[in-house]
Amino acid sequence: MIPLKFLCLLLVGFAWQAAQAAPLYKWRDSAGRITYSSLPPPPGFKAEQLKDASQPDAEAIRQAEVRAKKAQELAREMEATRRAQEAEDARRRALQPPAPIVIEKPVYVPQPIYYPPVRHPPRRHPPDRPRDRPSHDRSR
């Protein structure tokens, strides 16, 4: 027995082929709109049967193949040129010295601050008894 999926696909394929084989008509209706249909227009309307563009002739197929081959050759040439250019750029970059590192904004790294010990010269201690004033101040 034929599976149901296969039967459905077969019916859809036949319907699709029948729809593709039907001629197309183009005409203007009474409101002035252009109408496209696979059925001929009602009597009294001038219809134009459109050419089926789905099957190109042998000459068009040959020209398309020639254009495709030329496009593939051009794509290969462009790819080879691009690879050669990339290799040259890589060689030039390898010869250049490395760029200096520029820091736009300084980075703050918190560290403990070291204060070295302060050494003061030794001072004499005041005497135990009061001193007399110098002689130049006694005149007062």
Residue, then its C-alpha position, 0 to 999 in steps of 0.5 A: m500500500i502507498p503511504l499517505k504522505f507519498l500520495c499527498l505529495l503526488l497529488v500536489g505535484f500533479a496539481w502544480q504541473a497542471a497550474q504551470a501548464a495553463p496559459l496566462y491571460k492579461w486584460r483590463d476589467s470595467a474598473g480599469r484594473i489590470t487582471y491576470s488569470s489562467l482562465p480566459p476573460p469574459p466575452g467583450f474584453k480584449a485579452e492578451q495571452l502572455k508568453d510562458a517564460s518558464q522554458p528558455d530556448a536553447e540559445a538562451i541556455r547556451q548564453a547563460e552557461v557562457r556567462a556563468k563560466k565567465a563569472q566563475e573565472l572572474a571569481r577565481e581571479m578575484e579570489a587569487t588576487r585577494r589572497a595575494q594581497e592578503a599575503e603581501d599585507a601580512r608580509r608588510r605587517a611582519l616587517q614593521p615594528p610593533a606599534p607603541i602601546v598608548i594608554e588614553k586614560p591612566v589606570y589607578v592601581p591602589q597601593p599602600i603608600y610608603y613613608p620613609p622614617v624622618r630623622h631629625p638632628p639631635r636637639r639639646h634638652p633645656p637645662d634644669r634651671p632657668r636661664d638669664r636673659p641675654s645682656h642686650d635685653r636688660s636695658r629695658 
